[in-house]
């Protein structure tokens, strides 16, 4: 991880030299010199792992020393910047008074940089010296090679344990191998996290009698991430030859046996053959056969590309079964989607545990209840269950003895002698590109079993400097690529997905999380603190506090001067002035501050002292005003005060427009600006404003093109506003990169819903037809909008209209004419849907040729009594969801003639609708769900 530290420091220094030249006056030459030195070291770090190191211990020590010196350099420069920024804020008299102190500051930092460069040179000289003195490393190399072989053997033994719960899974894979489909050669892939039992499932399939009888030639080859192509070819050929020798002895067809014997045995020593000759030999053996090859634990696409030419396609149903942790391997090797292996459920986990521990013997109920808690801690991972069961099987099966293990399961599982760390993490981690390693380890910061918000995670990666080489691409887009790569490598699990198919939340298996924490502690990447773990001996760069802020602040005696990221995850904590003082005094160099506490009522006026801050998140619904000092946070990229669920405004200083590097601005309520306007301020990087009041200030900034790169915007139109709303909405044409727009209209209360603004719906929304760049539109409190022929933006792909009070044919015709619309969501009001007057209902008529590209249609809380779907309407519909539309008793018969329809979900249906759906006989493969 030393290369990540150095790379980040180089990026940091380059940005300082570009953007903060005025703060570096007097030491600029020293910093340029240090940067040049670090560039040379960075090249060394990126190339050192490619060759064989003479002495691994020396190499590790060198990397550790380089990392520590880089941290020191970072501290020196960041402290200098923080002090100079305070000096620059003073007036002329103040600078004169402190001029001596400033001169001393310049001298001290110059001296410290020289000392750092000297230390770096000493590290390099010692490395050269001791590498030359280390003459005989062959024994060490042999020892490491032997250890690697034994670990591979252990991995195979553990993964091939007779795990349970694979009845359905094995049937599914067997069907892919032998049932139907094309007779051409095809690849079937089993994908999953390390330790999930991929090899065990493949072995069960391989040894199945049905499979044995279907294929007349089978071979099993273990690949591994360290396999060389030649070794792979030799392994395949030796495996095939031994199987053929057995077949030839049993063969009654002497001519056929002789023919194959000649093809196989015309060379006395296959080890002397070239790679191409080996491929030809494999081809000759297989070309007349319906064969099954298992390539177990395939890691590299290149390995497949090198050997695939050796596998003939006789078009007689031959198959290749691959197990891998990498989805990209499956996508590259085969046409069919991979089979994703899932975690064991509680029943399967307990069955496996009992089988390994009790072996059919009786046990006391107290021991059984403890055992079930152990099993739950394993999170459905078969490897964890097998290893833990092996440990407990040799202990006394008593409550007293087993209670010692309770609460320390992952500690037992990650001890060196269990090798779980190697099987589950080491291979996956070592195989990661260097750019992904810090991103993966970072997941250990989040609390156990938590769903991690993807939006938050991506912003954090960017703020931490993990996303460096982006070219012209947006860093968040690159970060999203990193996320999906970690998902494809089975290191991150998808938890929830948005309507668009984008991952909304993710999680990490508890065992992986604990291993991330262990790995990070060694490299001082971060430290997790709980009520039982307040103090720590090292100086971590990041601190994640999983206890109350008050408890930690009052109990900890740790030095926080080196901490760059602080996470406080207690949602119920109160933060008073004392905690703010503690934060401002002890964490001056913070780049990331993430406070989960929902009981934040006031933000300290000293917030502006965190001059290095890039990411600020305070998840509270009670913040009503943000201090002027926020304008001092010139490095701020993300400001997150919760999701936009509240209607109470939050006051921001107008000077926030000076934050040139701000990318994303999230608030729990709509922003209202205060203070005097400052002309000419352009927020070149701002992409997101989660909610802002539409008024003269907002309109002025939009018209002056202060947000040239804004992509997502939510406008709150207040009932108190008396301005020209249509004209103000017309100003949105200046936002040429605006992709997503949400408009919230203030309304009068139920049951007399109506807009409070003095304009008709069509007058307001006709303006939106000019927004040609817009692709996602949401209108909250649409009310009677769909009673007129509204012209929506022409390039809309997703449209959401909420709190609809009525609709007619004109409104539906307007939506149906949108030629690019793919997702349509129409909702009533969740609170009052059951209180509509008994005579209040809608007719939903979808005209011919309407909704030409619609793929997903959702209706929620609407009093629809009848739905008419004309032939030719919604020809591409795939997903239909109807939730709590209690007056709708039937679905149009034309719906079932749609060949693209894949899923129909009816939630909280009327009795008549439930009865109708249950009698349906759908023949087009559509899944019908009633909930």
N, C-alpha and C positions, 0 to 999 in steps of 0.2 A: 504493500500500500504506500510505500515511500514515494513511488512515482506519481501517485495521485496528489500527495501533499506538495511535492515540488512543482507539479504542473499548475496546481491552483495558485501557489505563491507567484509563479511566473505571470500568470494571467492577472493576478491582483496588482503586481508591480507595473505591468504594461498599462493597465487601466489608470493607475495613479499617475503615471508619467504623461498620459494623454489628457486626463480630465482635471487633475489636481496639481498642476505645475506650480500654481501660486502658493500651495501649502508646502511644497518641497524645496522651496527656494533656500539655497545654502547647502543642501545635501543631495541635490539632484544627480551630480556626478557619481557620488558614492552609490546611490541606488542603481544607476545604470551599470556600474561596475559589478555590483552584486547580481543583478539580473543576468549579465553575460556569463558570470561564473555558474549560476544555476542552470542556464541553458545547456552548458556542456555536461553538467551532472545529469540533467534530464535525458539527454541523448544516451548517456551511459546506462541509466536505469531502464530505458525502453529496449535496449539491446542486450543487456546482461543476461536476461532469462533465456535468450535464444541459444546461447552456447552452453557447454558443460563447464561448470565451475569446478576449479581444482579443490576447493575447500568450502563446503556448504556452510559450515559454522562461521567462517570468516565473512562470507558473503552476507549472511543474515545479520551479523554484527555491523557490517558496513552500512547496510540498508537502514538498520535501526538508528545508527548514529546520524546518517544523513537526514532521516526523518526528524530527529530531535533538534538538529541544528536549524532545519527549515522552520520548525515551530518557533524557535527562539527568534529567528529573523523576522518572522511574521509578527511576533509580539512587539519587537523593537519598533518596527515601522508603523504598525497600527497604533501603538501608544503615542508615537511621535505625531501622527496625523491628528489624533484626538486632542492632544495638547495644543498643537498649532491652530486647530480650528477654534479653540476657545480664545487663543491669543488674537486671532484675526477678527473675532466678533467685538473686541474691545474698541472703544473710541481712541482718538489720537492720544489723549492724556493717559488713558489706561495702558496703551502700548508703550509709552515712554516710561511709565512707572515699572513695567514688567520687562523692559528691554534687556536688562542684565540676565534675568532668568531665561529669556528666549535665546540669548546668545549661548548660555550654558547648555541649553537643550540641544542646539545645533551641534555644539562640540561633542556632547555625550553620544548623540546618535551616530555621528561620524566615527567616533572611536569604537562604538559597539559593532558597527558594520565591518570595520577593519578586523576586529577580533573574530567575527563570524567567518570572514574570508580565510583568515589564518587557520581556523579550526577545520574548515573544509579541505584546505590543502593538506593538513596533517592527516586527515582521514584517508585521503587519496594515497599519500606516501606510505602510511602504515599498511594499507591494503596491498600495494605493490610489494613491499618488503616481506610481509608474512606469506604471501602467495608464492614468492620465490623460495622462501625457506621451507615451505611445505612440499617436500619432495615425493613422498609416497602416500598417495591418496587412493591407491587401487583397492586397499582393504575396505576403506570407507565406502567407495563406490560399489564394491561387491555387496557390502552389508545393506546399502540402500536398495540395490537391485533385488536382493533376497527378500527384503521387507516388502517391497512392492509386489513380488510374486505371491508372498504369503497372504497379503491383503486381498489380492485378486481371488485367491483360492477361498479365503474366508467369505468374501462377498458372494461368490457363487454358492457356497454352502448355506449361508444364511438366507439368500434370496430363493434358494430352491427348497426351503423347508416346506413341509406338507401343510401349507396354510389352508384355511377354510374359507367358505364364502364365495367360491369360484364356480359354482354350478351354473348359474345363469351366464356368467362371464365366459366360461369355456364353451357353452353352447353357442353363444353369439359369435365367438371367433371361429369355431368349427364350421358354422353355417357360412361364414364368409369364405372359408377355404374350400368347401366342397359342394355347397348348394348353389345351383343356378349360375347366373352371370356369364361372362364371356369365357370361351375356352382358351383365350390367350393368356400368356404368362402375366401374372399380376402379383403385386406386393400388398400384404396385409400388415398393418403396423399396430403394435400395442404401446401406448404412450402413457407415462405417469412419472410421478416423483420417485426419487431414489428410496428404496425400502418398501415400496408399495406392493411388491409381489409380481412384477412383470415377468420375471424369469420363471417363477413358480407357475403362473398361468400358462405361459408358453410351454413349459414342460408337461403340464397336465394335458394340454391340447396335443402336443407331440406324441405322447404315449397313449392317447385315446385309440381304442380298437377300431372305431369308425374311420379315423384318420389313417391308421396303419393299413387298413384294407383298401382305402381309396387311392393311396399313393404307393407306387411300387418301388420308390426310391426315396429315402429320407436321410438327412444329415443335419447335425447340430454343430454350429461353430460359434464359439465365444469370441467376441471381437475386442471390446474394451477401448478406452480412449487413447491408449498408448500403442495400439496395434499398428504394425507396419504392413503395407499392402502385400509385400512378398510373403510375410508370415501368414497373412490371411489366406492367400491363395494356396500356400502349402497346407494350411490347416484344413481347408475345404477339400483339397485333393486327397490328403491322407485319410480323412474321414470317409470320403466316398469310396476310396480303394478298399478300405477295411470292410465296408458294407458290401461291396461288390464281391470280394473274396468269399464272404459268407454266402451270398446269393449263388455264386458259381458252383460252390460245393453242393448246394441243394438242387441246382438246375438239372432237369431231365433232358432239356434240349441241348444236345452236345454241340451242334453247329453254332447256335446262338451263344452258348457259353464260351466256345472257342473264339468267336468273333469279338466278344467283349474282353476276353482275356488278352487278346492281342492288342486291343486298344488301350488297355490299362497297363500292361506289363512290358511294353516294348522298350522301356528304359529301366535299367537296374537301379539308378539313383536319381530320384526326382529333384533332389536338392541341387543338382548341377544344371537344371533347366533354367532358361531365362523366364522372365515374367510372361512374355507372350506365349512361350511354349507351355507354361503352366496353365494359362487360360485355355489354350487349345486342348490340353489334356482333359480339363474339367468339362469343356464343351463335348468332347468325344464320348465321355462317360454318360452325360446327361441327355444327349440329343434324341435318343430313342425312348426316353423315360417320361412318365408323369411323376414329377419329383416334387418334394417339399424340402426346402432349405430353411433352417432357422438361423438368422444372424442375430445373436443375442448381445445386447448392450452396444449397439452401434451409435457412435458419437459424431462422426465426421461425414459430411456429404462427399468429400473427396475420396474417402475409402470406398464408398458405394460406386462412385463414378469410375474408379480404377478397376473394379472387379465385375461390374454389371455385364460387360461384353462376354464374360465367360459363361453366362446363363442362357442357353438356347430357348427359343420359344417355338416348341413343336405344335402349339395350338391344340393341346390335348388336356388342358386344365392344370398345368404346373403352377405352383405357388411358392412365394418366398415370404416367410414370417419374420418380421423385424421387431425387436424390443428396443426402446430408446427413451431417454428423458426429453428429447428435443422434438417439438412439433415440426420444425423446419425439415428435419430428416424425413419424417413421414410424408410431408408435402412434396418433397423432391423425389422420393423413390417410387411412390405409387399414385395411381389415379384416384383411388377411393379414399374417403375421409378416414382418419385413424380411429382406432378404438381406444377411448380414454378410460383408463382404469381408475375407479373411484376408491375412496377410503372405505374401510369396513364399517358397518353400522354397529350399534351397541351389542346386539345379539350375536353377530358374527365375531366381534372382538372378544366377547366373554367366552364363546365356544373355543376359540383358538387358545386363549389364556388358560382355560380350565384343562384343555387337552395336554398342554405342555407342563402345567404345574401339578395338577392332582392326579392325572393319568388314570382316571376312573375311580379313584379312592374317595371315600367319604371325607367331608370336611365340616368344621364348625361354622355356624351361620355368621359369627363375628368375623371370621377369616374371609368368608365369602363376601361380606359387605365391604371389607377393606379391599379385597381383590377387585371388586367392581369400581372402586374409586381409582385404583391403579390403572385399570383398563381405560377409564375415561380420560386419564391424564395422557394416554398414548395417542389420543386423537384419531383412532382408527387406522394407524400406520402399522401394518403387520410386522415389520422389522422391529419396531419398538416393543411390541407385545411379545414377540419371540425372545428378544434379548432380556427383557425384564422378567419374563417367565423363567428363563434359564437361571437368572440370579436367585429368584425366590424359590425355585424348585429344590435347591440345596440348603435352604434355611429351614429352621423349625417352623412348622405351619401353626403358629400361635398368634393370637392378637397382640401379645406383648412384643414379639419379635418383628412382626410385620408393621406394627405402628411406627417403628423406627424409620421405615422407608417412606411412610406417608408424608407428602409435602416435599419430598426430595427425589421424586421419580426421575426428573430430567437430569439431576446431578448424577444419579446412578447410570443413566443411559449415555452420558457424555464422558464418562471416565475412559481413560486410554485403553484399559484392558477389554472394554466391550466393543471397541472399534465402530460404534454407531456413528461417531463423528466422521470417520473415514467413508463409510458406506453411504451415508445420507448427504453429507455436506462437502467433504473434501474434493471428491471428483467433480461435482457440479460447480463448486466454487473455483477450483483450479482451472477448470475448462472455460470459465467466463473470460471474455475480453476484459482488459484492464479498465476500460471505461465503465463497465457494468458492475464491477466489484464494490465500489463505495455505494452505489445505488442500492444494491442488494443488502449489504450489511446495515444500511441505514434503517431498514424495516424493523430492526430490533429495538428501535427507540420507542415504538408505539406499544401501548399496553397489551397484555396478553388477551387473546381472543377478540380483539377489537376489529371492527370493520374500518378499514382505512379509506378515507375519501381520496379518490384518485386526483381530483382537482387540487386538493391540498398537497398531496405527495409530489405532484409534478412541479408545482410552484416552489416547494422546498428544495427539490433537487437542483432547480435553476439557481435559487438563492445561495445554496451551499457551494456553487461553483462546479458541480459535477458535470454540467452540460457545457463544454467549452468550445469544441470545434463544430460550429453550426453553419459556417459559410453565410449564405444569404437567408437561410431558413430561420423561422422563429424558434427560439430555444425550447418553448413548450411543446412544439411539434416534435422536435428531436427527443425530448424527454418522454413523450408518449410512445415513440418508437422503442425506447429503452424498456418501458413498462411492458409492452407486448412481447418483447424479446425474452424478458424474464418469465412472463406467463408461458410462452412457448417452450421454455426450458424447464417447466414444471416446478419453478421455485416460488411462484406466486399463484394463489388461487383466486379466481374470479368469484366475487360475492354477489353483486347486483349489477344489472345491465340497464342502460337507458333505452327508451323506445327506439332510438336511432341505432342501437346495437353497440354503442360505445360503452366501455366498462365504467361504471359509476363508483363502485367500491370494490376493494380487494382485501385479502387477508393472507397471513402467512401461518403455516403450521407451527404449533407451539414449540416443537422440537427444533425446527429450523430457526425459530426466533431465539431460543436459548443458545443455540450454537453461534448465531450472529453476535449475541452479547459477549460470549466467550472470546470469539475472534477479535471483536472490536476492543475489548478490554486490553488485549495484548498489544495492540497498536495504538492505544490511547485515542481511539476514534470517538467513542462515547462511553458514558457510564450511566447505568440505570440505578436509581435510588428508591428504596421502599422504606416503610416504617422500620423494618428490621435491618436496613442497610443504609445508614445515613452517611457515614464517613467512608472515604476511600483514599488509598495511599498515593495514587497517581494524579496527574493533572490532565484530565480529559479535555478534549476540545469541545465536546458536546455533553450536556447534562440533561437527563430525562428524569423528572421527579414524579414518582407515582404515589405520593402521599400528599397531604394538604400542604399548601404553600406556607401557611403559618407554622405548622409543625416543623417543616424542614428549615425555614428561616430562623426559627428560635432554637433549633437543636444543633444545626450544622456548624462546625468550626473549619470547614474546608476552605482552601484558597480558590476563589473563582476568577482570578485575574486573567487566566488563560482561556476561559470558557467563551466559545464563539456562538454557541446555540444553546438556548434554554427552553425546555419543554416542561410545563406544569399541567398534569392531566387530570387533576381532581376537579370534577365538574361542580362540586358543591362548596368550593372554597370561597371564603370572603377575603378580599384584598383591601387592606386599610392603608393609611398613609405610611405606617411603619414598614410594610412590605415593599411599597414603592421606593422608600428610602434605601432599603436593603438592595433592591434591584439596581437602582441608579448608582449606588456606591460600589457594589461588588462586581458588577457585570458591565464595565465600561466599554468593552470591545465586542459586544454582541453584534452578530450579523443576523441571527434568527431569534425571535422571541415569540413563543407560542404559549398562550395562557388559556386554558380550557374553561376556567371558572366563570360560571354564568352570573355570579353576583358581583361583577365589576360595575360600580356606579359612577366612578369618576377616574379619568386618566390624569396622571400627574403632569404638571406643567413642565417638569424636568425631562419629559419624553424626548425632547430634542437633543439631549446630551448623548444619545446613542447614535453618534454620527456615522458609524459603520453599518447601521441596520439596513438590511435588504428585505427582510420579511417580518411583518408584524401581524400577529393574529391574536385577537382577544374575543373569545366566543361568548359575548354577553348581549342580552336584549335590553339592558338598562342604561347603556351609554347614550346620552342625549347631546353631548357636546365634546368636540375634539379641540384640544388647546392649540394656540397659534404656533407653539414650538414645533409642531409636526412639520412645519415648513423647513426646518433645519435638516431633515432627514433626506439629504440630497442623493443618497444611494438606494433609497427605498424602491423596491420592485413590486412587492405585493402588500396590500393593506387589506386585512380581512377582519371585519367586525361581525361576522355571522351571516346567515342566509337571509334573503329578503322576504321575511314572513310578517314583519310588523308594519304598521302604518304610521307610527309616531316618527316624526322627522328627527334627523341627526344634524346638528349644526357643525359645519366645517368652515375654516377660514378660507377666504377667497385665494389666499396665497398658496393654496395647495397646487395651483396651476404651475408653480415654480419647480415642482418635483419632476424633473425631466426624464428620470429613469423609471417612473411608476408605470407598471404594465396593467395591474389588475386592482380594482377598487370595489370591495364587497362590504355591504352594510346590512344590518338587520332591518333598517327602515330607510325611507328615502332621504337623500342628502339635500340640505338647503344651505346655500352659501351665505356667508356674512362678511362684512367689511367692504373696503373700497376695491373696485376693479383695478386690475393691473394690465395695461394694454401690452399687446405684443407677445404674451406668454403662449408658447406652443408646447403641448405635452406630446412629444414625438413618439413615445413608446406606449401610450395608454391604449389598451385594447378592450377593457371591460369596465363598465360602470353598472353595478348590479341594480341600483335604484337611485333616481334623482328627481326632484320636483321640477315639473315643467313651469318655468316662469321666465321673466325677462332676462335674468342673469344667465340661466341655462341657454336660452335662445341666443343671447349675445355671443356666448362662447362657441356655440355651434356655427353660427354665421361667420364668426371670425376664423373658423377652421382651426380652433385650438386643439381638436382631437382628430388629426388626419388619419390615424390608423385604428380608430375605434371600430370594434367588430361586434360587441354585445352591449345592448343598452336596454334599461327598463325605465320608462317614464311614468311618473305618478302625477295625474291631473287632479288637483285638489278642488273640492267644492267651493273653497274660498277664493279661488282665482277668477278674476273678471277679465282677463286679457283675451286677445284674439287667438283662440286655440287652433283653428285651422291654419292660420298664417304661421303660427309657431311650428306646427307639425311640418309645414312646407320647408322649414329650414333644414329638416333632416336630409334633404337632397345633398347637402354639403358633406355628409358622411359617406364618402364613396366606397369605403370598405366595410360598411355596416352589413353584417350577415344575419344577426339575430336581434329582433326588436320585440319588446313586451310593453304593452300600454295598460296601465291600471286606471280605470275611471272611478272616481268617488261616486257613490250612489246613496239614495235615501233608503231607509230601512224597510224591511218586509212589513206588511204585504204589499205596499204601494211602491214597488221598485220603479225608479226612474233616475236618469242622470241628473246630477245637480248643476252641470254646466249648461249655459244658455244656448246650446246648439243642438240641432238634430243629428242623430248618428250618421246619416249619410253625408251631411255637410262636413263632419269631422274626418270621416274615414275615406271619403273620395280622394282626399289628399294623398293617401298612401299608395295610390296607383302609380305615382311618380317615382317610388323607391324601387328602381329596377335592380339594385344590387342585393336586395333583401331576399333571403331564402327561408328564414324561419320567423314566423309571426305568431304572437300570442296576445289575445285581448282579454283581460280580466274584466268581468262585469259587462259582457257584451249585450245583455238584456234583450231589447227588441231589434238589435242590429240586423238579424236575418229576416226582417219583414220588408226589406227593400233590396233593390238590385245594386249591391255594393260592388265597386270595382277594387279588388284586392291587388297587391303588387304582382306583376305577371310571372315572376320567376320563383314564386313560393313553392317549396318542397314539403314544408311541414306547417300546418295551421292548427292552432288551438284556440277555441272560443269557449270561455267559461261563464257560468252564471247566466245562461240563456233563459230568457223569460218567455219567448215565443219565437216561432219561425214559420215561414210559408214557402211557396214554390219559388218566388222571386229570389229569396235568400239562398236556397239550395242550388238554384240555377247559376247564381253568381259564383259559388264555390266550385260547382261541377265544371265550369268553363276553364278552370285553372289547368293548363296543359302539362304542368310539371309537378303538380301536387302528388306526394307519395304517402304522407301521413296526415290523417284528419282526426282531430279529437274535439268532440262536442260534449259539453257538460252543463248540467243544471246546477243547482245549489245543494250541496250535501246535507246542510242543516234543515232545509225546508222542503226537500223534494217530496216527502210524504204529506206535506200540508198544502199542496196545490189544491185549489177548489175542485170539487168533484167533477165539474163540467169543463175543467181546463185540460186540454190535451192537444197534441201535435199530430199532423199528418206529415210523414217523411216521404217525399216523392223524389226519386232519382231519375232524371230524364234520360232519354236515349243518347248514347255517345258521351254522356257526362262522366267525369272523373276518369279520364283515359289512362292515367299512370298511377292511380291510387293503389297502394299495396297494403296499407293498414288503416282500419277504420274503428274508432272507439266511441261509444256512446255511454254516458254515465249520468244517472240521476235525472233523466228526462221523461216527461209524461207522454211518450210516444204511444199512440193507440194503433196506428197502422203504418206499415212500411211498404212502399211500392218500389220495386226495382225493375225497371224496364230492361228488356234484352238489349245488350250492347253497352249497358252502363257498368262501370267498375270492372272492366274486362281483365285487369291484372291483380285483383284483390287476392291477398294471401292470408291476412290475419283479420279476424273480426272479434271484437270484445264488446259485450253488452253488459253493463253493470247497473243493477238497481233501476232498470226501466220497467217499473212495476205494472204499467198499463199495456205493455206490449205482450200479446198472447201468442203470436206466431211469427215466423220468419218467411220472407218471400220465397216461393218455390224456385224462382230464377236463380237464387243464390247457389243452389246445388249444381247448376249447370256450368258454373265457373270452373274451368279446368285448372286454374292456378291456385284455388283455395286450399290452404293447408291446415288452418286451425280456426275453430269457432269456439269461443269461450263465453258462456252465459252465466253471469254471477247474480245471485239473489233474484231469480226469475219469478214471475207470477206462477201460480199453480198450473194454469193452462199452458204456459210456455214450457214448464218443466215436463209436463205430460207429453207435449208435442215432441220435444227434443228426444225424450227417451224412446219414442216409437220410430224415430228416424232410421232409415237404412241408407247410409251414404256409401256410394260405390267408387268415388274418385280419390280415395285414400286420405280424405280430410279427417282430422282429429276433432271430435266434438266433446267439449268438456262442460259439465254443469256443476257449479259450486254454490 
